Each structure stands twice: as C-alpha cells, then as structure tokens.
C-alpha cells in the first residue's frame, strides 16, 4: 500500500511538472524506479504504459484550454512513434548490467540540459509566430522518440526545448502540442516493449499508481501552464535528475567510485543545484519586474498618444467652428 501511495504521489508530481513544463514525467518517474533497483527496460515499459493514460488525459485537458496545434502534433508525433518503437526494441535487447548505466547516462545528460537551459536562458520568444516546418519536426520526433524509449523519458526534454528554442510557437502551445503528441510515442513504445519483453516483470500495481497520480494532475497542470514559472521548474527538476542518476553511475561497474569520492561529488552537485535554483528565482523576479515596467511604459505611451489625439481633435474641431461662425458686424467708418 505504501508503494502504491508513493508511486501515485510520484505520478502526480511528475505530471504536474510535465504538464506545466512540457517535459520530465518520464525522466522523473524512471529516475525513481531505477533508484529502487528496477530493471531499466521494465522501468521504461512501466512508465510508458502509465503514460498512455496520462498523456491522453493531458492532451484532452490541453485541447480544452486551447493549448494544442494539431498540425504540429501530427508532424512530430508520427515520426516520434516510429523512433519510440525502435528505441524500445533496442533497450529490450541490452543486458541489465549495460542498460542501467546507459540509461542513467542519458538521464544525466537530459538533466544537465534542463538545468543549464532553464537556469541560464529561460524561454526564447524572439521568433514567435513563424511557421514550423515538417523537415524540422520529422527528424526531431524521430530522435526524441528513440531517446524517450531508451532513456525512460526524453520526449519532452528533447522536443519541448527544441520547439521553444525555435521561438516559432507560443510556449503554452509548444507544451500542449508536445504533451498531446506524446500519447502516440507512449503507445508505440509500450507496444515495442510488450513485443520484445512480453509482460514479464511489469507490475500492474505500479502502472496503476503512476497512472492514478498522473490522471489527477493532468487537468491541473494544463491550467497551471499559464501561471507557473517554467524557469524555476526546469532548474529544480534538472537538479533532481542529475543528482539521482549520478548516484547510479558512480556505483555502476563502469566507475565503482569509493564512498569519499561519491560524497564529494554529491556535495558539489548539490551546491551547484542550489545556486542554479537561486539564480533562476532571481532572474524570474527580474523578468517579472522588467515585464511590469514595460507594461507601465506601454500604458503610459498609449495614454500619451490618446491625449495627443484628443488635443489634435479638439484643435481641429475649434478650427472648424471658427471657419463656420457668422461674420461679425463691420465697425462704423470713422470721420
């Protein structure tokens, strides 16, 4: 029962982050399952089976709130499904000894990317409104789908920043479209795992726990996407993923680091993580202050323009009145 509650809470938290940030459900959940010793392929299969339900609910919620571009969903989702099926087949054929550090290495890379990306850059809006092309979305979906299946997550961390970096879509539509298209990826990855592994090792209770928490969080996250600061979430989630998966790498056969080395690495990473979160919070405050100042300046400019137009209109009206006024009586001639 405790395990079920824990998994439900993890599913809820991961879906809140994923639905509002457009990423991190898979990498967050997979990180937990690996931390408790789950086989990498089974962990990824469990996550993707749960994601069939959570992504469907998330997609419907985002659609309801107007956060979905269906053309983008089709162009990125179908290649993503192909990549996910291939990735699931690839991971299923790796031994556990090889797969665990490989998956952790992928997750650490994704975590570092999230941490650096959102701590230092935030969201780029410079190219907002420009069309996204199929020749960009197709390869993006293929790579993101493959990484997602082999890493237990990655569709969002690869797809969302790429679309945000292009700046061609509103952030809320990027997040909504990536979350919605992830249904196709989760479905294809699950089929790939079931074909390669069968149902061996997959615990339906774990799937139900993650699914239950995700279903509760999906509509909340779709609403929060307009209000929650993505920069803060990106730094927080990235740090968690890096710390947790670094532990797996340091204890793997690849490295076999001693206790002293591991402790030193954890302290350094924790310090960097705290600094990143503090920096993100400060930048978020500065961005909010700048946006407020810009809004006040824009409002003042609009008011000044309106006042100027009113003055010009008043002068024009006065001129018209004078032009149509009756001529005054001529003064009497002087002797």
C-alpha positions in Angstrom: 0.0 0.0 0.0 2.9 2.4 0.8 4.5 1.7 -2.5 1.2 2.4 -4.3 0.7 5.7 -2.5 4.4 6.7 -3.2 4.0 5.9 -6.9 0.8 7.8 -7.0 2.5 10.8 -5.5 5.4 10.5 -7.9 3.0 10.2 -10.8 1.1 13.3 -9.6 4.2 15.4 -9.1 5.8 14.2 -12.4 2.6 15.0 -14.3 2.3 18.4 -12.7 5.8 19.2 -13.8 5.4 17.6 -17.3 2.0 19.3 -18.0 3.2 22.7 -17.0 6.8 22.5 -18.3 6.2 20.1 -21.3 8.8 17.6 -20.1 10.1 15.4 -17.2 7.3 12.9 -16.5 9.3 10.1 -17.9 12.8 11.1 -16.7 11.4 11.9 -13.2 9.5 8.6 -12.8 12.2 6.5 -14.4 14.8 8.0 -12.1 12.8 6.8 -9.1 12.2 3.3 -10.5 16.0 3.0 -11.2 16.8 4.2 -7.7 14.9 1.3 -6.2 16.6 -1.2 -8.4 14.1 -1.8 -11.2 15.4 -3.3 -14.5 15.9 -0.4 -17.0 13.7 -2.0 -19.7 11.0 -2.8 -17.2 11.1 0.7 -15.7 10.7 2.3 -19.2 7.9 -0.1 -20.1 6.1 0.6 -16.8 6.4 4.4 -17.4 5.2 4.2 -21.0 2.2 2.0 -20.1 1.2 4.6 -17.5 1.8 7.4 -19.9 -0.8 6.0 -22.4 -3.4 7.2 -19.9 -1.7 10.3 -18.6 -0.8 11.7 -22.0 -4.3 11.1 -23.2 -5.8 12.9 -20.3 -3.2 15.7 -20.6 -3.8 16.1 -24.3 -7.6 16.4 -23.7 -7.0 19.0 -21.0 -4.6 21.0 -23.1 -7.0 20.8 -26.0 -9.8 22.1 -23.8 -7.7 25.1 -22.7 -6.6 25.8 -26.4 -3.0 24.8 -26.0 -2.7 22.4 -28.9 -1.6 22.9 -32.5 -2.9 19.7 -34.2 -0.7 20.1 -37.3 2.4 20.1 -35.1 1.1 17.1 -33.2 0.8 15.1 -36.4 4.1 16.1 -37.9 6.1 15.4 -34.8 4.0 12.6 -33.2 4.1 10.0 -36.0 7.9 10.1 -36.5 8.2 10.1 -32.7 6.1 6.9 -32.6 8.5 5.2 -35.1 11.5 6.3 -33.1 10.0 5.1 -29.8 9.2 1.6 -31.1 12.8 1.3 -32.4 14.2 2.6 -29.1 12.1 0.1 -27.0 13.3 -2.8 -29.1 16.9 -1.6 -28.8 16.7 -1.2 -25.0 15.0 -4.6 -24.5 17.9 -6.4 -26.2 20.5 -4.9 -23.8 21.6 -6.7 -20.7 20.7 -5.1 -17.4 24.4 -4.5 -16.5 24.8 -2.5 -19.6 21.4 -0.9 -19.8 21.3 0.6 -16.3 24.4 2.9 -16.7 23.5 3.6 -20.3 20.0 4.8 -19.2 21.5 6.8 -16.3 24.0 8.4 -18.6 21.1 9.5 -20.9 19.1 10.8 -18.0 22.1 12.7 -16.5 22.6 14.3 -19.9 19.0 15.3 -20.1 19.1 16.6 -16.5 22.2 18.7 -17.2 20.5 20.1 -20.3 17.4 21.0 -18.3 19.4 22.6 -15.5 21.6 24.7 -17.8 18.9 25.5 -20.3 16.3 26.9 -17.8 18.8 28.4 -15.4 20.8 30.4 -17.9 18.4 31.1 -20.7 14.8 30.7 -19.7 12.4 30.7 -22.7 13.3 32.3 -26.0 10.4 34.2 -27.6 12.2 36.1 -30.4 10.8 34.1 -33.4 7.3 33.7 -32.1 4.7 33.3 -34.8 7.0 31.9 -37.6 5.8 28.6 -39.1 7.3 25.3 -38.1 8.4 23.0 -40.9 7.9 19.3 -41.4 11.6 18.8 -42.4 12.4 20.1 -38.9 9.6 18.4 -36.9 10.1 14.9 -38.6 13.7 14.3 -37.6 13.1 16.0 -34.2 10.2 13.5 -33.5 12.3 10.5 -34.6 15.3 11.3 -32.4 13.1 12.4 -29.4 11.0 9.2 -29.6 14.1 7.0 -29.7 15.7 8.8 -26.7 12.4 8.6 -24.9 12.1 4.9 -25.1 15.8 4.1 -24.4 16.1 6.6 -21.5 12.7 6.0 -20.0 11.9 9.6 -20.8 13.2 12.3 -23.2 10.3 13.2 -25.4 9.7 16.4 -23.6 13.3 17.3 -22.7 14.3 16.9 -26.4 11.1 18.1 -28.1 10.0 21.0 -25.9 13.3 22.9 -25.7 13.8 22.4 -29.5 10.5 24.0 -30.3 10.9 26.6 -27.6 14.4 27.4 -28.9 12.9 28.0 -32.4 10.6 30.6 -30.9 8.0 29.9 -33.6 5.2 28.9 -31.3 3.7 30.3 -28.1 5.2 28.4 -25.1 1.8 27.2 -24.0 1.1 25.7 -27.5 4.6 24.1 -27.5 3.9 22.4 -24.2 0.3 21.4 -25.1 1.3 20.0 -28.5 4.3 18.1 -27.2 2.2 16.6 -24.3 -0.6 15.6 -26.7 1.7 14.0 -29.3 3.4 12.0 -26.5 0.3 9.8 -26.5 1.5 8.3 -29.8 5.0 7.9 -28.5 3.9 6.2 -25.3 1.6 3.9 -27.3 4.3 2.9 -29.7 7.0 2.4 -27.0 4.6 0.2 -25.0 3.9 -2.0 -28.0 7.7 -2.2 -28.6 8.4 -3.3 -25.0 5.4 -5.8 -25.0 6.6 -7.4 -28.2 10.2 -7.6 -27.0 9.6 -8.4 -23.3 6.0 -9.6 -23.0 4.5 -8.6 -19.7 7.4 -10.2 -17.7 8.5 -8.1 -14.8 5.9 -5.3 -15.4 3.9 -4.8 -12.2 0.3 -3.6 -13.0 0.1 -2.1 -9.5 3.0 0.2 -10.3 1.4 1.2 -13.6 -1.9 1.9 -11.8 -0.2 4.0 -9.1 1.7 6.2 -11.6 -1.4 6.4 -13.8 -3.7 7.4 -11.0 -1.5 10.2 -9.8 -0.9 11.4 -13.4 -4.7 11.5 -14.2 -5.3 13.6 -11.1 -2.6 16.1 -12.1 -3.2 16.4 -15.8 -6.1 18.9 -15.8 -4.4 20.9 -13.0 -1.2 21.1 -15.0 -2.9 22.2 -18.2 -4.4 25.1 -16.2 -1.1 25.9 -14.4 0.8 26.2 -17.6 -0.4 29.8 -17.9 0.7 30.7 -14.4 3.7 28.6 -13.1 7.2 29.9 -13.8 8.9 27.3 -16.1 12.4 28.6 -15.4 12.1 27.6 -11.7 10.7 24.2 -12.5 13.4 23.5 -15.1 16.2 24.2 -12.6 14.5 22.2 -9.8 13.7 19.1 -11.9 17.1 19.2 -13.8 19.0 19.1 -10.5 16.9 16.2 -9.1 17.6 14.1 -12.2 21.3 14.9 -12.3 21.8 14.1 -8.6 19.8 10.8 -8.6 21.3 9.4 -11.8 24.8 10.4 -10.9 24.5 8.1 -7.9 23.7 5.2 -10.3 26.6 6.0 -12.5 29.1 6.3 -9.6 28.1 2.9 -8.2 28.0 1.1 -11.5 30.6 -1.3 -12.8 31.8 1.5 -15.2 33.1 3.7 -12.4 32.8 2.0 -8.9 33.7 5.2 -7.1 34.5 5.0 -3.4 32.4 6.5 -0.6 34.6 9.5 -0.3 34.5 10.3 -4.0 30.8 9.9 -4.1 30.2 12.1 -1.1 32.4 14.9 -2.6 30.6 14.7 -6.0 27.2 14.8 -4.2 28.2 17.9 -2.2 29.5 19.7 -5.4 26.4 18.8 -7.4 24.1 19.9 -4.5 25.9 23.2 -4.2 25.6 23.8 -8.0 21.9 22.9 -7.9 21.1 25.2 -5.1 23.0 28.1 -6.8 21.1 27.3 -10.0 17.7 27.4 -8.3 18.6 30.7 -6.5 19.8 32.2 -9.8 16.6 31.1 -11.6 14.4 32.6 -8.8 16.3 35.9 -9.0 16.1 36.0 -12.8 12.4 35.2 -12.6 11.9 38.2 -10.3 13.9 40.4 -12.6 12.0 39.3 -15.6 8.7 39.9 -13.8 9.9 43.4 -12.8 11.0 44.2 -16.3 7.7 43.0 -17.8 5.8 45.1 -15.2 8.0 48.2 -16.1 7.5 47.5 -19.8 3.7 47.2 -19.3 3.6 50.5 -17.3 5.7 52.3 -20.0 3.5 50.9 -22.8 0.4 52.0 -20.9 1.9 55.5 -20.4 2.8 55.7 -24.1 -0.8 54.7 -25.1 -2.2 57.3 -22.7 0.1 59.9 -24.1 -0.8 59.1 -27.7 -4.5 59.1 -26.8 -4.1 62.5 -25.1 -2.3 63.9 -28.1 -5.0 62.6 -30.5 -7.6 64.2 -28.3 -5.8 67.6 -28.4 -5.4 67.4 -32.1 -9.1 66.5 -32.5 -10.1 69.4 -30.2 -8.0 71.9 -32.2 -9.5 70.6 -35.4 -13.0 71.0 -34.1 -12.2 74.5 -32.9 -10.9 75.4 -36.3 -14.0 74.1 -38.0 -16.2 76.0 -35.6 -14.4 79.3 -36.3 -14.5 78.7 -40.1 -18.3 78.3 -40.0 -19.0 81.1 -37.5 -21.1 84.1 -38.8 -19.1 87.1 -39.7 -19.3 89.9 -37.1 -20.9 93.4 -37.8 -18.4 95.7 -39.5 -17.3 98.6 -37.5 -18.7 102.0 -38.4 -16.5 104.2 -40.6 -14.6 106.9 -38.9 -14.9 110.5 -39.9 
